[in-house]
Amino acid sequence: MAPKSALKETLMPLFTSPFQPEPPTRPAVAQHRKGVLLVNLGTPNSPTAPDVRRYLKEFLSDPRVVELPALLWQPILRGIILNTRPAKSARKYASIWMPDGSPLLVYSQRLATKLEAALEDTRVITAMRYGQPSIAAGLEALRAAGCDRIVILPLYPQYAASTVGSVYDAVFATLQHWRNQPELRLVRQYFDHPAHIEALKQQVLGYWQQHGRPDCLLMSFHGLPQKSSELGDPYADECLYTGRALADALELPEAGYRITFQSRFGLQEWLQPYTDESLRALAKEGYRRVDTFCPGFATDCLETLEEIAMEGKEAFLGAGGREFHYIPALNDSDSSVAMLQAIVARHDA
């Protein structure tokens, strides 16, 4: 019997071959080009009834916004609302329109430009959930720039299905048609981000340094139907958190601030207390000066510049108040850019 070593030497050639293929190598991976899609609500193209009608039709046809069966809601929308509301809303838009266009779009685009300058090797594109520039166009622009890792950043500090949820719907609806899809980072909310609270604090303090302090700071958030909370939206709780955190940061006493909700529509019950009723009540309670700030709005828009700065002022002064101030939104301020830079960094690790 042959020794084991000799047998091994005899059999080994049978299991090896000079033609054995090389081990597989991993394909080269291209460097990621990062992108940010900065999404705001939207705006009509101009303060005219036809453009407002087109905008409202898209906005109010979103089932995330109006949670009613289409067979019930669409006849009301098309037969009544779109025939009566556009002209009135167009006049309101005209009262706040800037030389460069809609405040919401102008400030969003300025914010995107500044944020891109603050980030390293990152393309930042502005998109509107309704109207132009669309989310689909924004994603295409990022793809054209070579971005394959994208942060979706809705400019809504607090989460609601009708806002952030709707943005996600539009993003996914676009990407389902792409074969080579990008890597996504989704910002769900930033209501409690320290940089957000700090930015709000600096905005209020900066205003007070120039104009003095009020008897009361009223923080007005956009309202939602009460049913939204019952269905599971965390929006109301997140608004209350932001308001209380800001009040703490400003070291306000309990009597020195109010948290309210604005922009109710229709007959159903909305989140309370209501902003307009609260302003009248403060005047009747003897508050001489009230400052109103809207911490849930990243940029100024119709709801802040017309509904609060104009209609809110009229409500407070008409009920006996002496002095009303509106504190502008963060808009494209340095603190807003720093806040978004910190948020992007957290979601792009």
LOGUPA-477692 format. One record per residue: residue in three letters; x, y, z of N, C-alpha, C in turn. Coordinates in steps of 0.05 Angstrom, whole numbers, padded with zeros to 5 digits, always signed. Layout:
REM LOGUPA-477692
ALAXYZXYZXYZ
...
This chain:
REM LOGUPA-477692
MET+00017-00024+00000+00000+00000+00000+00018+00025+00000
ALA+00012+00044-00018+00028+00068-00020+00025+00086+00004
PRO+00047+00099+00012+00045+00117+00035+00024+00140+00028
LYS+00013+00151+00049-00008+00172+00046+00003+00195+00030
SER+00028+00204+00035+00039+00227+00021+00041+00222-00008
ALA+00049+00198-00016+00052+00191-00044+00025+00190-00058
LEU+00004+00180-00043-00023+00178-00055-00034+00206-00059
LYS-00028+00224-00040-00038+00252-00043-00026+00265-00067
GLU+00000+00260-00071+00013+00273-00094+00003+00261-00120
THR-00006+00236-00120-00016+00224-00144-00044+00234-00151
LEU-00062+00238-00131-00090+00246-00136-00094+00276-00139
MET-00076+00292-00127-00080+00321-00127-00085+00333-00155
PRO-00070+00325-00175-00074+00337-00202-00102+00332-00213
LEU-00115+00311-00203-00142+00306-00213-00162+00327-00204
PHE-00156+00341-00182-00175+00361-00171-00167+00390-00176
THR-00146+00393-00190-00137+00421-00197-00135+00423-00227
SER-00137+00447-00237-00136+00452-00266-00122+00478-00271
PRO-00105+00480-00291-00092+00505-00298-00112+00525-00310
PHE-00136+00515-00317-00157+00532-00329-00178+00542-00309
GLN-00173+00538-00283-00192+00546-00263-00196+00576-00265
PRO-00222+00586-00266-00226+00615-00269-00218+00631-00244
GLU-00212+00657-00248-00205+00674-00226-00229+00678-00208
PRO-00225+00683-00182-00247+00689-00164-00262+00714-00174
PRO-00288+00715-00171-00303+00739-00180-00294+00764-00165
THR-00294+00786-00179-00287+00812-00166-00312+00829-00166
ARG-00314+00846-00145-00337+00864-00142-00335+00886-00163
PRO-00357+00893-00175-00356+00916-00194-00349+00942-00180
ALA-00337+00959-00194-00330+00985-00183-00355+01001-00176
VAL-00356+01013-00153-00379+01028-00144-00372+01058-00146
ALA-00390+01071-00161-00385+01100-00165-00390+01115-00139
GLN-00377+01138-00137-00381+01155-00114-00409+01165-00114
HIS-00422+01166-00090-00449+01176-00088-00449+01207-00092
ARG-00467+01217-00108-00472+01245-00109-00498+01250-00094
LYS-00496+01266-00073-00518+01270-00055-00537+01292-00065
GLY-00562+01289-00059-00582+01309-00067-00602+01313-00045
VAL-00615+01336-00044-00636+01342-00025-00660+01353-00041
LEU-00683+01342-00037-00708+01353-00048-00723+01367-00026
LEU-00723+01393-00028-00735+01410-00008-00764+01416-00017
VAL-00784+01405-00003-00811+01405-00012-00829+01423+00005
ASN-00842+01442-00007-00862+01458+00007-00890+01452-00005
LEU-00910+01465+00007-00937+01458+00000-00944+01464-00029
GLY-00940+01489-00037-00946+01497-00065-00960+01524-00066
THR-00964+01533-00091-00974+01560-00095-00985+01562-00124
PRO-01005+01579-00128-01012+01584-00156-00990+01599-00171
ASN-00990+01597-00197-00969+01610-00213-00972+01641-00213
SER-00996+01650-00208-01001+01679-00207-01025+01684-00190
PRO-01028+01709-00180-01052+01715-00164-01076+01722-00181
THR-01083+01704-00199-01106+01707-00216-01126+01684-00212
ALA-01151+01689-00216-01171+01668-00211-01166+01642-00227
PRO-01159+01643-00253-01154+01618-00267-01131+01602-00255
ASP-01109+01615-00248-01086+01601-00236-01093+01590-00208
VAL-01108+01606-00193-01116+01597-00166-01135+01573-00169
ARG-01152+01574-00189-01171+01552-00193-01156+01526-00199
ARG-01136+01527-00217-01120+01504-00223-01105+01493-00198
TYR-01094+01511-00183-01080+01503-00159-01099+01490-00139
LEU-01122+01502-00134-01141+01491-00114-01152+01464-00123
LYS-01156+01462-00149-01166+01436-00160-01147+01414-00153
GLU-01121+01418-00158-01101+01397-00152-01099+01392-00122
PHE-01098+01414-00107-01094+01412-00078-01118+01398-00065
LEU-01142+01407-00071-01166+01396-00058-01176+01370-00070
SER-01163+01361-00091-01169+01334-00102-01152+01312-00090
ASP-01133+01320-00074-01115+01300-00061-01131+01286-00038
PRO-01135+01260-00040-01150+01246-00019-01137+01247+00008
ARG-01112+01254+00009-01099+01258+00035-01108+01284+00049
VAL-01116+01304+00032-01124+01330+00042-01153+01330+00050
VAL-01170+01320+00033-01198+01318+00039-01206+01289+00039
GLU-01210+01279+00063-01215+01250+00066-01245+01244+00065
LEU-01255+01249+00041-01283+01242+00035-01284+01225+00010
PRO-01304+01208+00006-01307+01193-00019-01308+01212-00042
ALA-01294+01206-00064-01293+01223-00087-01321+01228-00099
LEU-01338+01208-00098-01365+01211-00109-01381+01232-00093
LEU-01374+01236-00068-01387+01256-00052-01373+01283-00054
TRP-01347+01283-00054-01332+01308-00052-01328+01322-00079
GLN-01323+01307-00101-01317+01320-00126-01340+01338-00137
PRO-01365+01329-00135-01387+01348-00143-01387+01374-00127
ILE-01381+01372-00102-01380+01397-00085-01357+01414-00094
LEU-01334+01401-00098-01310+01416-00106-01313+01429-00133
ARG-01322+01413-00153-01324+01424-00180-01348+01442-00184
GLY-01370+01435-00170-01395+01450-00174-01397+01475-00158
ILE-01385+01476-00135-01388+01499-00117-01361+01513-00111
ILE-01343+01499-00099-01318+01512-00089-01302+01524-00111
LEU-01297+01509-00133-01280+01519-00155-01294+01541-00171
ASN-01320+01545-00167-01334+01566-00181-01338+01591-00163
THR-01332+01589-00137-01336+01612-00119-01311+01621-00105
ARG-01293+01603-00099-01270+01610-00082-01246+01622-00097
PRO-01240+01614-00122-01216+01625-00135-01214+01655-00137
ALA-01235+01669-00144-01234+01698-00146-01228+01711-00120
LYS-01241+01701-00098-01236+01712-00072-01207+01707-00063
SER-01198+01682-00067-01171+01675-00059-01150+01690-00076
ALA-01156+01695-00101-01137+01709-00119-01132+01737-00108
ARG-01153+01750-00098-01150+01777-00086-01132+01776-00062
LYS-01135+01755-00046-01118+01752-00022-01089+01747-00031
TYR-01085+01730-00050-01057+01725-00060-01045+01751-00071
ALA-01061+01767-00085-01051+01792-00096-01041+01811-00074
SER-01054+01810-00051-01047+01828-00029-01020+01821-00016
ILE-01009+01797-00021-00984+01789-00008-00963+01782-00029
TRP-00969+01784-00055-00951+01776-00076-00926+01794-00077
MET-00903+01781-00080-00878+01796-00081-00870+01802-00110
PRO-00852+01821-00114-00843+01827-00142-00832+01803-00156
ASP-00819+01784-00141-00808+01760-00154-00828+01737-00155
GLY-00852+01740-00144-00872+01719-00145-00884+01713-00118
SER-00894+01688-00116-00907+01680-00091-00886+01678-00068
PRO-00892+01690-00045-00873+01689-00023-00864+01660-00016
LEU-00883+01642-00016-00876+01614-00009-00855+01603-00028
LEU-00858+01608-00054-00839+01597-00073-00813+01613-00072
VAL-00815+01639-00070-00791+01656-00070-00773+01648-00046
TYR-00785+01647-00023-00769+01640+00001-00758+01611+00000
SER-00774+01593-00011-00765+01565-00013-00741+01563-00031
GLN-00742+01577-00054-00719+01576-00073-00694+01590-00061
ARG-00698+01611-00047-00675+01625-00034-00663+01606-00013
LEU-00680+01593+00001-00671+01574+00022-00655+01551+00010
ALA-00665+01541-00012-00651+01519-00026-00623+01528-00036
THR-00621+01552-00047-00596+01562-00056-00576+01565-00033
LYS-00585+01575-00011-00567+01579+00012-00559+01552+00025
LEU-00578+01534+00025-00572+01507+00037-00552+01493+00020
GLU-00555+01494-00006-00535+01481-00024-00507+01492-00020
ALA-00506+01519-00016-00479+01531-00011-00467+01522+00015
ALA-00485+01515+00035-00475+01507+00061-00467+01477+00062
LEU-00478+01461+00044-00472+01432+00044-00449+01426+00025
GLU-00436+01404+00030-00413+01396+00014-00422+01376-00008
ASP-00415+01382-00033-00421+01364-00055-00450+01354-00055
THR-00469+01372-00052-00497+01364-00050-00513+01384-00067
ARG-00530+01372-00083-00548+01388-00100-00575+01391-00085
VAL-00585+01415-00083-00610+01420-00069-00630+01432-00089
ILE-00653+01419-00091-00674+01427-00110-00700+01433-00095
THR-00713+01454-00103-00739+01461-00091-00762+01447-00107
ALA-00782+01437-00093-00805+01426-00106-00830+01434-00090
MET-00853+01434-00104-00878+01440-00091-00896+01415-00093
ARG-00909+01409-00071-00928+01386-00072-00950+01390-00092
TYR-00960+01415-00094-00981+01422-00113-00971+01446-00129
GLY-00976+01446-00154-00966+01467-00171-00938+01462-00181
GLN-00925+01483-00188-00898+01481-00200-00877+01496-00183
PRO-00852+01487-00184-00842+01462-00196-00850+01437-00181
SER-00857+01417-00196-00869+01393-00184-00848+01375-00171
ILE-00857+01356-00155-00839+01337-00143-00826+01320-00164
ALA-00841+01312-00184-00830+01296-00206-00808+01311-00221
ALA-00812+01337-00226-00791+01352-00239-00767+01355-00221
GLY-00771+01358-00195-00749+01361-00177-00732+01335-00176
LEU-00745+01312-00175-00730+01287-00175-00715+01283-00202
GLU-00727+01291-00224-00713+01289-00250-00689+01307-00250
ALA-00691+01330-00238-00668+01349-00238-00645+01337-00221
LEU-00652+01323-00199-00631+01311-00183-00619+01287-00198
ARG-00635+01272-00212-00624+01250-00228-00605+01260-00250
ALA-00613+01282-00263-00596+01294-00283-00570+01304-00272
ALA-00570+01311-00246-00546+01320-00233-00529+01297-00223
GLY-00537+01273-00228-00522+01249-00220-00526+01241-00191
CYS-00547+01250-00178-00552+01243-00150-00564+01216-00148
ASP-00552+01198-00133-00563+01172-00128-00568+01166-00098
ARG-00564+01187-00082-00572+01186-00053-00586+01212-00047
ILE-00612+01210-00042-00629+01234-00041-00643+01236-00014
VAL-00641+01259-00001-00657+01265+00023-00682+01279+00015
ILE-00705+01267+00023-00731+01280+00018-00737+01296+00043
LEU-00738+01323+00041-00741+01340+00064-00766+01357+00061
PRO-00789+01347+00070-00813+01364+00069-00811+01387+00090
LEU-00818+01411+00082-00815+01434+00100-00839+01436+00119
TYR-00845+01414+00132-00866+01412+00152-00853+01402+00177
PRO-00850+01418+00198-00837+01409+00222-00852+01386+00236
GLN-00879+01387+00234-00895+01367+00247-00907+01348+00226
TYR-00910+01322+00233-00920+01303+00214-00951+01303+00214
ALA-00962+01302+00189-00990+01297+00185-00992+01281+00159
ALA-01012+01264+00158-01016+01248+00133-01022+01266+00110
SER-01035+01289+00115-01043+01307+00093-01020+01324+00083
THR-00998+01324+00097-00975+01340+00088-00951+01322+00082
VAL-00937+01312+00102-00914+01295+00097-00922+01269+00083
GLY-00944+01257+00092-00954+01233+00079-00959+01236+00050
SER-00971+01259+00043-00977+01265+00015-00951+01269-00002
VAL-00931+01282+00011-00905+01285-00003-00894+01258-00010
TYR-00894+01240+00010-00884+01213+00005-00899+01199-00018
ASP-00925+01202-00019-00941+01191-00040-00931+01200-00067
ALA-00926+01226-00070-00918+01237-00096-00890+01228-00103
VAL-00872+01226-00083-00845+01216-00089-00846+01187-00099
PHE-00861+01170-00084-00862+01141-00092-00876+01138-00119
ALA-00896+01154-00124-00910+01152-00150-00891+01158-00173
THR-00872+01176-00169-00853+01183-00190-00832+01160-00193
LEU-00822+01151-00170-00800+01132-00171-00808+01104-00180
GLN-00834+01098-00179-00843+01072-00188-00839+01068-00218
HIS-00834+01090-00232-00829+01088-00261-00799+01089-00268
TRP-00782+01091-00248-00753+01091-00252-00742+01063-00250
ARG-00726+01055-00269-00713+01028-00266-00690+01029-00246
ASN-00674+01049-00248-00651+01052-00230-00658+01073-00209
GLN-00669+01064-00187-00679+01082-00167-00656+01091-00148
PRO-00658+01115-00137-00638+01125-00119-00642+01114-00091
GLU-00622+01116-00074-00624+01111-00046-00637+01135-00033
LEU-00657+01130-00016-00673+01152-00004-00668+01154+00026
ARG-00669+01178+00035-00671+01184+00064-00696+01202+00067
LEU-00714+01194+00084-00740+01208+00087-00740+01222+00114
VAL-00743+01249+00113-00746+01264+00137-00776+01264+00144
ARG-00783+01252+00166-00811+01249+00173-00822+01274+00187
GLN-00805+01285+00205-00812+01309+00220-00787+01319+00234
TYR-00788+01344+00243-00766+01355+00258-00776+01375+00279
PHE-00800+01370+00289-00813+01387+00309-00797+01390+00335
ASP-00781+01369+00342-00767+01369+00367-00737+01371+00363
HIS-00728+01376+00339-00699+01378+00334-00688+01402+00349
PRO-00667+01399+00364-00656+01422+00379-00650+01446+00361
ALA-00640+01441+00337-00634+01463+00318-00659+01477+00310
HIS-00682+01463+00308-00707+01476+00301-00716+01494+00323
ILE-00716+01484+00348-00725+01501+00370-00707+01525+00373
GLU-00681+01522+00369-00662+01544+00371-00667+01565+00349
ALA-00673+01555+00325-00678+01574+00303-00703+01590+00308
LEU-00724+01577+00319-00748+01592+00326-00743+01612+00348
LYS-00728+01604+00368-00721+01622+00390-00706+01647+00379
GLN-00687+01643+00362-00671+01665+00352-00688+01684+00335
GLN-00707+01672+00320-00725+01689+00304-00742+01707+00321
VAL-00753+01696+00343-00770+01712+00360-00753+01733+00375
LEU-00731+01725+00386-00714+01743+00401-00703+01766+00384
GLY-00696+01759+00359-00687+01779+00340-00708+01800+00335
TYR-00733+01792+00333-00755+01811+00329-00759+01828+00354
TRP-00758+01815+00377-00763+01830+00402-00741+01850+00407
GLN-00717+01844+00399-00694+01863+00403-00699+01888+00388
GLN-00714+01887+00366-00719+01910+00349-00745+01924+00357
HIS-00765+01909+00366-00792+01920+00370-00802+01918+00399
GLY-00786+01908+00417-00796+01905+00444-00813+01880+00448
ARG-00820+01874+00472-00835+01850+00479-00865+01855+00482
PRO-00881+01834+00476-00910+01837+00479-00920+01829+00507
ASP-00946+01832+00511-00958+01821+00535-00962+01791+00532
CYS-00965+01782+00507-00970+01754+00502-00960+01746+00475
LEU-00947+01723+00473-00939+01712+00447-00959+01690+00440
LEU-00972+01694+00417-00991+01674+00408-00978+01658+00385
MET-00975+01632+00389-00963+01614+00370-00985+01600+00355
SER-00988+01606+00329-01010+01596+00313-01000+01575+00294
PHE-01011+01551+00296-01004+01529+00278-01028+01524+00258
HIS-01021+01514+00235-01043+01507+00216-01061+01485+00228
GLY-01086+01489+00225-01105+01469+00237-01109+01445+00219
LEU-01121+01425+00231-01130+01401+00218-01156+01392+00230
PRO-01173+01378+00215-01197+01367+00227-01191+01350+00251
GLN-01207+01352+00272-01203+01337+00296-01202+01307+00290
LYS-01216+01299+00269-01217+01271+00261-01189+01261+00254
SER-01171+01278+00244-01144+01269+00237-01130+01258+00262
SER-01133+01271+00284-01121+01261+00309-01133+01234+00317
GLU-01159+01232+00314-01173+01208+00321-01165+01184+00304
LEU-01157+01190+00279-01148+01170+00260-01118+01162+00264
GLY-01104+01178+00280-01077+01170+00286-01055+01190+00280
ASP-01062+01214+00269-01042+01234+00264-01030+01244+00290
PRO-01003+01245+00292-00990+01256+00316-00988+01286+00315
TYR-00999+01299+00295-00994+01327+00289-01000+01345+00313
ALA-01023+01343+00325-01031+01361+00346-01011+01359+00370
ASP-01004+01335+00377-00985+01332+00400-00958+01344+00392
GLU-00949+01341+00367-00923+01352+00359-00924+01382+00358
CYS-00946+01394+00351-00949+01423+00352-00947+01433+00380
LEU-00961+01420+00398-00960+01428+00426-00932+01426+00438
TYR-00918+01404+00430-00890+01401+00439-00873+01425+00430
THR-00875+01431+00404-00859+01453+00393-00866+01479+00407
GLY-00891+01485+00410-00899+01510+00424-00889+01512+00452
ARG-00892+01490+00467-00883+01491+00495-00852+01492+00497
ALA-00838+01478+00479-00809+01478+00479-00799+01506+00472
LEU-00813+01520+00454-00805+01547+00447-00810+01566+00470
ALA-00833+01563+00483-00840+01579+00507-00819+01575+00529
ASP-00810+01551+00533-00790+01545+00553-00763+01558+00545
ALA-00756+01556+00519-00731+01568+00510-00731+01598+00513
LEU-00755+01610+00510-00758+01639+00513-00762+01647+00542
GLU-00765+01627+00560-00770+01632+00589-00795+01648+00593
LEU-00817+01640+00579-00842+01654+00582-00859+01642+00604
PRO-00872+01658+00620-00891+01647+00640-00916+01636+00626
GLU-00931+01620+00640-00954+01607+00628-00974+01628+00617
ALA-00976+01651+00631-00995+01671+00621-00984+01687+00598
GLY-00959+01682+00591-00946+01698+00570-00947+01686+00542
TYR-00961+01664+00539-00963+01653+00512-00988+01637+00509
ARG-00996+01633+00484-01019+01616+00477-01011+01599+00453
ILE-01021+01575+00451-01017+01557+00427-01045+01553+00415
THR-01048+01560+00389-01073+01559+00376-01071+01547+00348
PHE-01094+01543+00335-01095+01531+00308-01112+01548+00290
GLN-01103+01552+00265-01116+01570+00246-01126+01554+00222
SER-01138+01569+00203-01145+01560+00176-01165+01538+00175
ARG-01184+01538+00193-01205+01517+00192-01223+01522+00168
PHE-01234+01500+00158-01250+01501+00133-01273+01481+00136
GLY-01297+01489+00128-01319+01471+00129-01333+01471+00156
LEU-01351+01453+00160-01368+01453+00183-01359+01434+00205
GLN-01340+01416+00199-01332+01397+00220-01314+01410+00241
GLU-01311+01397+00263-01294+01408+00285-01265+01405+00278
TRP-01250+01426+00282-01221+01426+00277-01206+01428+00304
LEU-01179+01425+00302-01163+01427+00326-01167+01454+00340
GLN-01169+01454+00366-01174+01479+00381-01153+01483+00402
PRO-01151+01507+00412-01167+01531+00408-01161+01544+00381
TYR-01182+01558+00370-01179+01571+00344-01164+01598+00347
THR-01147+01604+00328-01131+01628+00329-01148+01654+00330
ASP-01167+01656+00312-01182+01681+00310-01198+01686+00336
GLU-01210+01665+00347-01225+01668+00372-01207+01675+00395
SER-01183+01663+00395-01164+01669+00416-01154+01698+00416
LEU-01150+01709+00392-01142+01736+00390-01163+01755+00401
ARG-01188+01750+00394-01210+01767+00405-01212+01764+00435
ALA-01208+01739+00445-01210+01735+00474-01188+01749+00489
LEU-01163+01749+00478-01141+01763+00491-01146+01793+00492
ALA-01157+01804+00471-01163+01832+00472-01184+01839+00494
LYS-01204+01822+00496-01225+01827+00516-01215+01822+00544
GLU-01194+01805+00547-01182+01800+00573-01163+01823+00582
GLY-01159+01842+00564-01142+01865+00572-01114+01864+00562
TYR-01106+01845+00546-01079+01845+00535-01077+01867+00515
ARG-01057+01885+00520-01055+01909+00502-01039+01902+00477
ARG-01017+01887+00480-01001+01880+00456-00999+01850+00454
VAL-01004+01839+00430-01000+01811+00424-00983+01809+00400
ASP-00962+01792+00402-00946+01784+00379-00954+01756+00370
THR-00957+01752+00344-00965+01726+00334-00942+01714+00317
PHE-00936+01689+00322-00915+01675+00308-00926+01648+00299
CYS-00917+01638+00276-00927+01613+00265-00905+01593+00262
PRO-00899+01578+00284-00876+01560+00284-00878+01536+00265
GLY-00902+01530+00256-00906+01507+00238-00902+01513+00209
PHE-00897+01539+00202-00894+01547+00174-00864+01553+00170
ALA-00851+01538+00152-00823+01543+00147-00818+01569+00132
THR-00837+01577+00115-00835+01602+00100-00862+01616+00102
ASP-00860+01642+00098-00885+01658+00097-00901+01652+00072
CYS-00927+01655+00075-00945+01647+00054-00972+01660+00058
LEU-00992+01653+00043-01018+01665+00046-01029+01662+00074
GLU-01025+01639+00087-01036+01634+00113-01023+01651+00135
THR-00998+01659+00131-00985+01676+00151-00987+01706+00144
LEU-00983+01713+00120-00982+01741+00112-01009+01754+00109
GLU-01029+01738+00101-01056+01749+00098-01074+01741+00121
GLU-01075+01715+00126-01094+01706+00147-01086+01715+00175
ILE-01060+01715+00181-01051+01724+00208-01043+01753+00209
ALA-01024+01762+00192-01015+01789+00193-01036+01810+00187
MET-01056+01802+00170-01077+01821+00163-01103+01815+00178
GLU-01114+01791+00173-01140+01785+00186-01137+01782+00216
GLY-01115+01770+00225-01111+01767+00254-01108+01794+00267
LYS-01094+01812+00255-01092+01839+00266-01119+01853+00268
GLU-01135+01850+00247-01162+01862+00247-01179+01850+00270
ALA-01176+01823+00274-01192+01811+00295-01184+01821+00323
PHE-01158+01824+00328-01148+01832+00354-01155+01862+00359
LEU-01148+01879+00340-01154+01907+00344-01184+01913+00345
GLY-01199+01898+00329-01228+01902+00328-01241+01894+00354
ALA-01228+01877+00370-01240+01868+00395-01230+01885+00418
GLY-01214+01906+00413-01205+01924+00434-01175+01923+00440
GLY-01160+01906+00426-01131+01905+00430-01118+01931+00420
ARG-01095+01937+00430-01081+01962+00423-01059+01959+00402
GLU-01044+01937+00404-01021+01935+00387-01017+01906+00379
PHE-01014+01901+00353-01012+01874+00342-00987+01872+00325
HIS-00970+01852+00329-00946+01848+00313-00946+01819+00302
TYR-00938+01817+00277-00933+01790+00265-00903+01786+00262
ILE-00893+01764+00274-00864+01758+00272-00861+01740+00248
PRO-00844+01748+00228-00842+01732+00204-00832+01703+00209
ALA-00838+01686+00190-00828+01658+00191-00798+01657+00188
LEU-00787+01634+00191-00757+01631+00189-00748+01638+00161
ASN-00764+01632+00141-00757+01638+00113-00728+01629+00106
ASP-00712+01647+00094-00685+01639+00086-00664+01650+00105
SER-00671+01654+00130-00652+01665+00150-00629+01646+00154
ASP-00607+01657+00165-00584+01641+00171-00590+01618+00190
SER-00607+01624+00210-00614+01603+00229-00631+01581+00216
SER-00647+01588+00196-00662+01567+00182-00643+01549+00166
VAL-00623+01562+00153-00604+01546+00137-00588+01527+00155
ALA-00579+01538+00178-00564+01521+00197-00581+01498+00208
MET-00607+01503+00212-00625+01482+00222-00627+01460+00201
LEU-00633+01467+00176-00636+01447+00155-00610+01432+00150
GLN-00588+01446+00152-00562+01433+00149-00558+01411+00170
ALA-00566+01417+00195-00564+01397+00216-00583+01374+00211
ILE-00607+01379+00201-00627+01358+00195-00617+01340+00173
VAL-00606+01352+00152-00595+01336+00130-00573+01318+00140
ALA-00555+01329+00157-00533+01314+00167-00542+01290+00183
ARG-00563+01293+00198-00574+01271+00214-00585+01249+00196
HIS-00597+01256+00174-00610+01236+00156-00592+01226+00134
ASP-00568+01236+00132-00550+01228+00110-00525+01215+00120
ALA-00527+01202+00143-00504+01189+00155-00496+01164+00138
